[in-house]
């Protein structure tokens, strides 16, 4: 334990004892309410075989690093058998491991090591769609119209002469029509199937009870192997309007690359599924007292609709993406935080904060100038945003490389891009490869320790030369690095009394500055401008994202203080 953390925890324990007459117990609340989970994009984390693709053995080798960082758990991207048309989000078998990433024995070893280190493990489950190579879809293609096999999917007759037009006008989120035509067993053009992402990802028909039973089996398969819960892909999906009518804005999903079509997403029946999944998790929790978590990828228009997914009998948590999408200014951040605290925390859940993930441009680039690798301004803002996020009541998710300050790789050549969005649209505007480039661990040239002991290995996406500046070994050696900021923030955060249950009150601050005090006396302030301003609290900050003199908050900087009063 660092002297800084020790002094802070002593202060917090003493204050809690004075105010409540009891000492802090960090084990009296639900672990997930204030957990910090690290998203592992498996194919880009660490490669144990030298084939240039990360794997489960690589994840296992990296667990001590994550323990040292101070996270509470990990979320693993899909590693199930898959043809990898969308890097595992096209699942061919929900109850096995793709040989690309290892096998079930390796998964069990990973679980054993994670449990020994006290690290929770969440799996990514993909219930909205499967792979076109899933046995069910092969059976559907081999069966006749109206068959039970086709009823597991959204398969319908086309419109117009000879059914040559799609059943409706919907477009896929990744570009192009959301329907593809089936070639019938006799070789003739036949019905159409729905795919809201790519043709290799046919949407499942959740109005068919076989689909729900299929996923019950998958959940129990992994829960029986000891996992601590699931991150649910496209959790506002699953059900479509039963009549599959035309949309008034059919290209909205592709234009925004979001779940906008109200006929395809956020149907009321989806809440029944999450209530059922919650009972499955609670069944396992009741057996051994170890809580299992459901966290959803919920993309809906408002915080109020988001809150409906985290009611007491549905998902435990759902990612709050509004902070991720907020522009860099104090008014925008204040608005989204206030709405989340009011609408989501008001359900009895806690807000699940996120600034980066495998689908978004990294904050260092997003907050800076696109096209520059980690401009100074973007890096300073990303550090400040991280400290703000870690101070907020609730849970937080960190995307791998975020703790290294990695920028987006914006100049990947067309011939190495793998994102189906690029291949379906021809546009680089919303491609996701740039945030998925394999991590740099050590050394001065690619593969930067990504393939330990195999320096000739070629990572599945090329790493730029400047990744040497961000390698993990350098980050750990430099106390001014992103890594140390995250480590210190996480370790201090771990001592906060029941952070997930906390409240906050906004402070009166100068224009361009956002400040709040929490019920436990932690003060956090962020200067969104570039000029220094007076700090809301006198004295030296407990932790800051950049150099901070007492009483001054520099531009593009966040800081934490402990106030002797909740009225600083």
N, C-alpha and C positions, 0 to 999 in steps of 0.2 A: 504494500500500500504506500503510495506517495505521501510525503509530508503534507502536501496541499489537500489531498483527499482526507487524510486523517484529521487534520484541523477542522475541515468542513463537517465531517461526519460527527465529530465531537460536539461542534456547535449545534448541529441540527438535533442530535439526540438529547442534548441538555435542554434545548428550547422545547422540544416535544414533551419532555418529561415535566418541565415547568408548566406548560400550558394544559396538559391533559392528565398529569398525575401518573403517567405510565411511560415506560420506555418504548421506543420504536420497535415494532416487530415487522420485518420485511416479508414474513411468511403468512400473514393473516389475511391476505387478499388474493384475488385471482391473478395468477402469474402473467396472463396475457394482457391485462388491462394497461400495464405500463411497460410491456416488453419492447426491446429493440431487436428486431429480426433482420438478419443479413441475407439479402437475396443472392443466391449462388446460381449464376447462369452456367450450368455444368460444363458445356462444351468450351467455355472460355476461361474457366477458373484455373485449372492445373492439369496437365497431361502426364499420366504415369507411363504411357507406352511408347511415346515418340511418334505417334501417327498424326500429331498436330491438332488433335481434338481432345478437350478436357474430358474427364471421366470420373466415376465414383471413387476410384482409388486415389485420384488427385484431390478430390474433396476431402477424403479421410486424412490425407497427408497435410492438408491445410487447416485442419481443425485446431491445432495448437495456436496457430496464428490468430484465428478468430477468437479463441479463448483469451488470448493476450489483449486483443482489441477491446474485449469486454461486452460482446453481444450476448443476448440471451438465447438466441436460436437462429436457425437457418431455414430458408425456403429454397428448395431445390426445383429448378426448372424441369420440365418433363424429360425423363430418361427412359420412358417405356419404348417397346418396339415400335418403330415408325419408319416410313420411307423418307422422313426428314424434308418433306416439301415445305413445311413451315417450322423447321427445326424442332420437331417433337410435339408441336401443338396439333399435329395430325396423327392421332394415336391408333395403332393397329391392334394393340393388346394392352389392356389396362392393368394386367396382373403379372407383369414380367419386366425384365430389364433388357434394353436393346444391347446386343453384343458390342456395339460401338462404345458403350459406357461401362460395361462390365457384366455382372450377372447377379442373381439373387444372393449368392454367398458373399459377394463383395458388398452388397447393400447391407446385409446383416452385420458385417464387420464394421461398416460405417455407423450403424445404429449403436453397436456396442461401444465404440469409441466416443461417440457423441454423448451417450448416457454417462459414461465414466467422467467426462469433462463437464457435465451439467449443461449441455447444449441441447435445446429442443430441436426437433426436426419436423418441418412441414413439407408435404408433397404438393406439387401442382397437379390438380385434377381438372380435366377438360370435358365437361358434360354436355356442352352445346352441340358439339360436332365430333366426329371421329375421322379416321383416315379412309380414303377410298379403297385402301387395301385391308380394311377391317373385314373379318369373315362375314359379318352381317351384310356389308354392302356388296360383297361378291355374291352372296346368296340372293340379294335383291335384284342384281343385274341378271342373274340366271333364272329368275322366277317371272311369272306372268303378271301383267297388270291386275291389281286387286288382290294380290297374294298377301299372306301374312308377313312374308319377308320384306315386301315393299312398304308395309304399314309401319315399319320401324323408322322410316324416313319420311320427308315431305316429298312425295313423288306424285305428280299430277299430270293429267292430259294437257297438252298445249292448246293454244287458241288459234283461230284462223283456219284457213284451208289445210286439211290434213294435219292439223295440230302443229303446224310449223313455227308458231310463235310461242314464246314462254308463257306460262300460266298467269303471270302478272308482270308489272314493270319494275320490280325491285332491282336495285344494283347492289353488288357486293361491296363490302367495306374496303377490300383491297383492289377495287377497280373492276369494271366490266359487269355484265349481267350476273344476277344472282342465281341463274338457272342454267343448267347444261342438259342437253338432250341425251337420252339413253339409246344405245343401239340394242334392239331387242335380240333375244337368242336366235331368231331366224335371220338376223342381219338387217332388218328394216329399221328406219327411224321410229322411235316410239315415244314414251312419256318423257317428262322432264323431272330433274331432282334439284332441290334447293341447296345452295351453299352460300352462306352470308360472308364467307371469307374467300376461299379459293375452290376450284372444282375438285381438288384433292381432299377437301374437308366437307363432306356432305353433312348437313344439319340433321340431327336426330329428332324424331317426333316424340316429344315427351307426353303427348296425349295417349300414347301406347304404353300400357303398364309394363310391358316387357323391358322398356328402356329404364324405368325406375328400378326394376329388380336387378338389371344388369349392373347398375351403379351401386346398389346396396351391396352386391357381392364384391365389387372393387374396393369400396370403402372398408369393408370388414377384412378383406385380404391384407390390406396395409396396416390397419389398426391392430390386427393380430400379430404383425411383425414389429409393433412397438412405436409406430409414428405418433407424433403429438398433435397432428391435425392436418388440415388441408387449406391451401390457397386455391380458390375456385375461379377458374378462368371464365370470363363472360358471364358473371353471376346474374346479370339482369336479362340474360337470354333465355334459352331453353324453349319457351313457348312462343308460338306465332299466332296471330289472329286466325281463328279457325276457318274463316272464309278466304284467307289469302287474297284480300282485295288489293287493287292498285293503290299506290302511295301518291299523295299529292306532290311529293318532292322526292322522287325515286333515287336521285343521286346524292341525297343528303349525307348518307353514311360515307360514301367514297370521298365526297368533298371535304368533310370534316374529319374523316377517319375516326369516327366515333359512333356510338350506338344511338343514332338520332331517329331512325324510322320507328314511329310509335306502333306500327303494326307488327314489327319483327322483334321488338325488345320491350322489357318492362311490363309484360302482361301479368295480370293479377294472380294467375295460377302458380307463378314461380314461387310465391311465398309459401305455398303448401309443401313444396320440395324442401325448402330450407328448414321448415318446422320439422319435417321428418328426419332430415340429416342431423338436426340438433338432437333429436331423441336417440339416434344411433350413437352419437358421440357421448351423450350423457349416460348411456348404457355402459360404455366402457369406463367412463369416469367413476361410475358407481362401483365398479368391480374392484378398483385399486386406489381410488382417490386421486388419480393423476388426471388433471383436466386436459381434454382434447379440444382443439381450437378450430373453428371455421372462420376464415377471413375471405371476403369476396372481392373480386374485381367488379365493382359496381359503378357503371357510368350512366348516370341519370341527370336530368337537367338541373335539379335543385337540391340543396342540402336537406330540405324537408322530405323529398322523395327518397333520398339516400337513407335518411333516418328510418324509413319503413323496413329496411332490410336488417336493421340491427335491434329490432325489438326483442324483448326478453326471451322469446321462444324461437327466434330465427338465428341468423348468423351472429356470432359473437362480435365480429368486427367487419368493416368494409373499408377499403382504401378510400381516403378522401383526396381526390385528385385536384380539387380546386386550388390548393396551395401550390401544387406542382405547376399548374397552368397560369398562376397569377403573374402579371407583369411586375417588374422590379420597382415598386413604389409603395410607400407606407399606407396609402388609402386602400389599395387593392388588398394588401396583406391583412390589414385590420378588418376589412369587410368579410373576407373568407374565413378568418379565424373566428370572428364574432358569430357568423352564421353556423359554423360547425359547433361551437360551444353551446349555442342555444338549441339547435335542432337535433344534433346527433347525441351530444352528451345528455340532452334532456330525456332521451329514451332509457337512460340507465346504462348504456354502453359507454365506451370511451372513444374519442376520435382516433383514427389511425392515420397518422401523418406520413407523407411521402414527398420527396423532392426529385427522385430519380427512379427509373426502372429500365427494363430491357427494351421498351418501346419508345423511349423519349430521348431527345437531345440532352446531353449531360449539362448540369447547371453551370459548370465553368465556361462552357461555350454559350449556353442559352442566355446567361446574364452578361456576357461580354460582347464580343464582335464576332459573328459567325465567320469562319474562315481563318481565324487566328488560333493557334494551339495554345489555349489557356492564357489569354490576354490578362495582364495584371488586374484590370478592373473586374473581369469575369471571375478570376480566382478569388479576389477579395470578397466579392459579393457572395460567391458560393460558400466561402468559409462562414460569413455572417449568417447566411440562411440556415446553414447546418446548426449553428449554435442556437438560433431562434427555434428551429424545429425541436431540438433536444430539450429545450426549456418548456415546451408546451405540455399541458396535462394530456395524458393519453399514451398511446403506443406509437412507435416510429419504425419505419422500414428503410434500410440502407441498401443501395444497390452496389454490387461489387465494383471496386475501383473508385467509388465515390470518396472513400476514406484516403485515397491516394491523390485526390485532386485531378484525376484523369480528365482531359478534355475530349470532346467528340472528335473522332477522326473523320474529317469532312472531305478528304481528297482521295478516297479509295477509287481505283480505276473501275470503269464499268465492267471489265471482264472478270473481276473478282467478287462483284456484288452477288449476294445470295438471297436477299430479301424478296419474297414473292411480290411485294408491292411494286418494286422496280420492274420485275419481269412482266407484270400484268399491265402496268401503266406507262412504262418507259420514262417515268419521271423520278428524279433524285430528291424531290422536294420533301418527301416524308419517309424516306428509307430509314431502316433501323440498324443497318450494319455498323454504322459509325460508333454506336455505344456498346457494341458486342465484340469488339476486337479483343483477342486474348490478353489477359493481364500480364504486365511485366513484373517479374520477381527479382531478377538480379542480372548483372552483367551489363555490357556496353553495346550489344548488338542482338538482333532478333535470333533466337526466340526469347531472349531475356529471362532465362530460367523457367519459362512456361513448360518446357519439356526437360526436366532435370536429367542431366547426364547424356542428353542427345542434342548436342548443339547444332547438328545439321538438320534438325527437324524443321518442317515448314508449317507454321500455324495455319489453321483453316482460313483465317483472314490475316492479311499482312499487317505487321506492327510497324508503325513509323519509327524512324531513327530517334526522334525526340522522346520516345517512350523511356529511353534510358534515364531521363531526368526524373521519372515518376516511379522507378522500380522500388519494390517493397523494401529491399535492403537499405537503399538510400533514405527512404522515408523513416524507417525505424531509427536510423543513425542521426537524423536531423530533428532536434527538438522543436524547430519552428515549422515542421511539415504539417500538412493536412492530417496525416495519420495521428500525430500526437494531439492535435486539436480534438479529433474524434475520440481518441482514447481517453483524454482527460475529461471531455464532456460526458462520455459514457460512464466512467468510473465515479464522477461526481453525481451524476444522475442516479446511479444505483443506490446512493445514500439518501435520496429524497424520500421523506415519509409518504408512502402511498401516493406516488405521483399520479397514477391513473385516476384517482378520486379528486384531484385538485381542481381548484377554481382559479380564475384570474380577474384582475381589475385593471382597466386601462389607466395609464398615467397621463397627466397633462404634460405634453412634450412639445418642443419647437416643431415648426413645419418640417416635414421630411424625416422625422424621428418617430419611431414606434416604440413604446415602452409599456410594460405591464409588471404588476407585482402579483405573485401567487399567494395563496393563503398561508403557505409555510414561510413566507418572507423572502423567497427568491425573487430578485428583480432582474428582468432581462430588458435590454434596450438595443435597438438597431438604428443606426444612422444610414438611411437610404441615399442621402446626398453625398457630395464629394468634399464638402468643407466641414471642419470640426465644429462641434456644438458642445454646450455644457452638458455634462452627464447628469442623469436624474438622481444619482446618489453620489455623495462625496466618498472619497477614499479610493484605494486601489481595487480594481475589479478582482473578483475571485478567479475569473477566466475570461479571456477576450479573444476574438478572432484575429486581432492584429495588435500591434503595440498601442498601449493605452496609458496615458498619464492620469494621475488622480484628478477627478473632476472634469475630465475632457473625454468626449466620445468622437474619435476621428471619423472621417467619411468612410462609407462602405465597411463599417465595422459593427460587430455585435459584442456585447459584454454581459456578464452576470455579476451581480453583487448579492450579498446577504444584507438585508436591512435589519437594523435593530428594532424597527417598527414596521407595521404593515402599511404605514402612511408616509413613505419617503418624501 
